[in-house]
Amino acid sequence: MVAVVVFAASLGTLATTPAAYGYNWDTHLYSRALARTDAAPSCSSLHTAVVDDPAVAALAITCSDSLEVEGHAVSGYAFHSLTGAITPTVIDGRAPRAADEVALGRDTLDQIGAVLGDRVQIVGPDGRRTYRVVGTVALPLFTALAGKIGNTQAVADGAVLTSAGLRSLSGTEDGVYTPIVVRWKSGADLVAARRRLAALPEGVGRPLSAIVPLEVDRLEQVDALPWVLGGFLALIGIFGVGYVLVSSVRRRGRDLAVLKSLGFRRRQIGATVATQATVLGTIGLLLGVPLGVIVGRAVWNAVATGTGFASIVTVPAVGLLGLVLATLVIVNLIAVVPARRAARLRPAVVLRSE
């Protein structure tokens, strides 16, 4: 049950943590990429008034194009920072830093049979080059402009390069709407900031937020399965504790009879059985809580990384405390029946049979 609680809490955290599925910033908006500040035709610096907004801590333009990695068709991305530092969500390794480096989604790595450190050939509209794989990343999914078709990027299938690395493969971007990704300053007035950005002449509508990918929705559709499995195991545990207590009362009938002969009252006999149940529950908790946390973390790490997400494990202290209290209450409720049976023992009858 502890493992189930950890898994369920981590799944809930995933749905509310866009950085885990590639959206490693706070918002994005679209701008006409016309005012280039250097001679490069694509994926290079451009002039935008968004940089000057007092609420903006970091900002980057997003470049993308269709690529083939070892013959496998993917979407390629690059993040050209204009202020601050914005990087993709890195699951393993690191983000690319040099023009001949690339980070790939987990499914892309599996499709081409590559691992970190391998060199892969990537083909774009305007070139073909060899890159070294330096990391595994989660790819972002952008909310589309009104009336436009949004991208259907898979979280685990794609490539991230440096702006120079993508520029050597990609064609011109002039005349297209470029996503600008933004990270806010801590404590900024976001309502006012969004209003200012939406009013810019180059802006297109209000700043947009992350959308939950289909992969997350699919995981949430089966979120009841761990609870069903955990409930089944808990039921087995309840029957196990009940069997141990009933068997103990039968086995220790002579000892209980002696205690009653020495003056134990019915309430004290019942408390003896309840104490045994509490000890059993406490031993189970001392073993089960740390083991459950370890198992829950391991299972969630396997599911998250296997699906292409960044693994963020959540261990809910309140949930575990509730589980601890519930366990102690339940084992004592289980002890009621064998405690009543023990309290009804007749010392003379039991000792004579011995």
N, C-alpha and C positions, 0 to 999 in steps of 0.2 A: 504493500500500500504506500509506503514511503517513496518507492521508485515511481509509482503511478503519480503521486502528488508532484514530484520533481519534474516528471515528463510533461504533465498537464500544465504546470506553471511555466515551463520553458516554451511550450507551444503558444501559450497566451502571450508571452513576452515577444515571440517572433512576430505575431500579427501586429503588434503595436510598436515595433522597432524597425523602421524602414531601412536603416543602415544594414541590418542583417540580410536583407534581400537586395542589396545593391544601391539603394537610394541613400548615399552617404553624405547628405546635405539636408537643408531644411525646406527649400522650395525651388521651383524653376519657373522661368518665363521664356517667352520667345521674342526674338528681335531679328530684324532684317540685317543680315551680315554684309553690309555694304562699305562701311567706313573702316577699311583696313589701315593699320598704322605701319605696315611694312610691305615689302614687295611680294611676299608669299601669297599665292592665290587662294589657299585654303588652310584651315586649321592653324591660323596664326593670330596674332594680337589684332583686336579691333577696338574702336573707340565706342564706349557706351557710358551714358550718364549713370548707369546703375552702380558703377564703381564708386561714385562720389556720395552715395547715400550714406548717412551717418549710422544706419542700422546694419550695414553690411560688414561682416568680419572677413569673409572670403568669397571669392567669385571666380568662376571659370566658364569658358565657353566649351560646349560639347560638340565634337566633330564625330561624324559617323559615315561609314560607307560599307558596301557589300564586299566581303573578302572570301577567299578560299584558303583554308589552312590545310595543307597536305591533301587538297582535293575536297575537303569538307566545307560546305558553304556556311558562313556565319556572318553576323554583323560585327564590324570592327568599330571601336570607340577610342577617342582620345580626349583628355581633359586639359585644355590650355588655360592655365591660371592667369588671371589678370590682376588679382590682389589676394593675399593670403595663400593658403595651401588647401586644395581640395583633391583628394585621391579616391580611387575606387575602393570598394570594400574588399579587402584582401583576406582570403581564407587560409592560405598557406603561402610561404615564401614572402615575396614583396612585390610592390608595384614596379612597372618598368621605369627606368631612369634614363637609359641610353636609347639612341635611335634604332639600335639593332636588338632591342629586348621586347618581349611580349608577355602578357599574363593572360591565361586562358580560363574559360569556365571548366568545371569538372567534367561535364558531359563531353565537351570538346576534346579534353585530354583523353578520355576513354575512347572516343570515336577514332582518334588518330593513333592511339596506342603510345602516347608520349608521357614523359614524366618531367619534373623540374630538372633543368640543366640540359635537356635535349635541345637540338637545333631543328627548327621546322621551316618549311618553305611556305610563304604566304604570297598569294597572287591578288592584286587589286586591279581596278580599272586602268591604272596608268603605270603598272610596274610589277615586278616580281623580285622578292628579296628573301634572304634567310635571316631568321630571328632566333634568339635563344630564349627558351621558356624560363622565366624567373619567378612565376607565381601563379596561384589559383585565385580567381576573383569571382564575385557575384556580379552579374550584369544588371544595369538599372532598367526600369520600365517607366517611361514618361507618360503622364497624362497628356492627351492631345489637345490641340486648339479646337475650339468650337467649329464644327463643320469639316474638320480634318480627320483623317484616319490615323489612329494611334499606332505606335509600334507594338509589335507582338513579341518582343524580345524574351527569350527564355532566360531564366536566371542563371542557369548553369551552362549555357551554350553561346559562346561568343569570345571575342578577343578585345583586349585593351592594350593600346600602344601609346608611346609618347606622341605629342603633336608632330614632331619631326618624323617619327617612324611611320605614322599614318599618312603624312603629307607626301612621302615618297611613293605611296601606292595609290593615293586617292586623286580624283579629279577636282576641278574647281567647285567651290561652294557658292559662288556669287549668285545672289538672287533667291537663296533659299532661307527659310526661317531656321535660325540657330537656337537651340536650347541653351539658356544661360542658367547655370546652377548656382545657388546662393546659400551661404551659411550665415545665420544672423549673429550679431553680437549678443552676449549675455546681458539680459535685462533691457533689451531694446523694446520700444513700443511697436509691436508687430502690426497692430491694426493701422496705425499711422504709416508705417513703412510700406505695407501692402498698398495702401491708398496712393502714396507718392509714386511707387513703381508703376502702378497701373495707369497713372496719369502721364507718364513720360511719352513724348511724341513717337519714340521708337518702339514703345511697348505694344503688345498685342493682348489686351484683356488683363485680367488680374493675375498675380502670381499663383501658380498651381502647386498642388501637393502630390504626395506619393499615392499610388494606387497599389492595392494588394495583388500580387501576382497569382495566377491560377494555381501554381504549385503550393502556395500557402493555403488557398481555399481547399485544395484536395486533402491536405493534411488535416484541416479543421473538420472535414466531413467524416473522418474516422476517429475523431478525438474521443468518442464514447467507448471505443474498443478497449483502451487501457483500463478505463474504469470498470468495464464488465469483467475483464480478466482479474483486476485487483479485487473486485467484490467477490469473485469466485474463490480466490485464494484466501480472502478474509473469512469466508464461510467455512472453508476447510480448517482454518486456524481455530475458529470458534468451536467446531466439533471436536478438534484435537484437544483443546483445553478442557472442554467438558468431559471428554473421555478420561483424561489424566486425573481430574478431580474425583470423578465417580470411582475410578479404579483405586485411587489413593484411599478414599473413605473405606472401601471394602478391605483393602490390604492392611490398613492401619486401624481396623475396628477394635482390636485388643487394646492398642494404645489409647484410643479415645475412651474406651470403657474404663481403663485405669484412671484417666483424668477425671472422668465423671465420678468415680468412686472416691477420689481425693477431694471432691468438692466443686469441680467445674460445673457451672450452670449451663443451661441450654445456649444462652447468649454467648458465653465464652467458647463453647464448642463451635458455634457458627463462626465466631471471629477467628478461630484457629484455621478453619477451612478457607475463610476469606483472605487470611494472611498468606496462605499457601498460593492462592490464586493471584494475589498481588505480586508475590515473589516471581511466579511464573511470568506474569505480564512484564515485570521490570526487567527480567533477564531477556525476554524477547525484544524489548525496546532497546536495551543496551547493545544487543547484537544487530537488531533489525534496522534501527535508524541509520547508523553509519553505513551498513551494508546496502541499505536501500538507496541512500544518497549516491553511493558509488555506482550502483547498477543504473539508477535513473540518469546520472550524468553520462555514463557510457552509452546507454541506449539512445539518449537524445543526441549526443555527439555523432553517433553512427547515422542516425536518421537525417540530421541537419546537413552534415558534410556530404552525405551520399546524395542528397537532393540538390546540393549546390549552394546552401545558405551558410552564412557565418553562424557558428554555434555559440549561442548565448545561453548558458545554463542558469536557471533561476531556482534557488532553494528557498521556498517560502517559510520563514520562521513561524509565522502565525499558523499556517496550515499544518506544519509539523507539530507545533504545540497542541493544536486541536486534536491531532491524531494520537498524540501521547495520552492526553486526558481521556479521549474516547476509548482507547485500549484499556486503561485502568478501570474505567467505569464498566466496560463490557465484561471483562474477566470477573469482576466482582458480581455482576448480574448473573453470569454463568454459575458462579459459586453458590447461588441461593439454594438451588435444588439439592445438591449434595450436602450443603450445610444443614438444611432441614432434616435430611435423612440421618446425618451424623448426630444431630441433636436428639433424635428420637431413639437412639440406641439404648437398649437396656443392659446396663453393666452386668447384671447377674447372668442373663442369658448368654451374652457374649463370652464372659469369662468361664462359665461352665462348659461351653462348647470347646474352649481352648484346653 
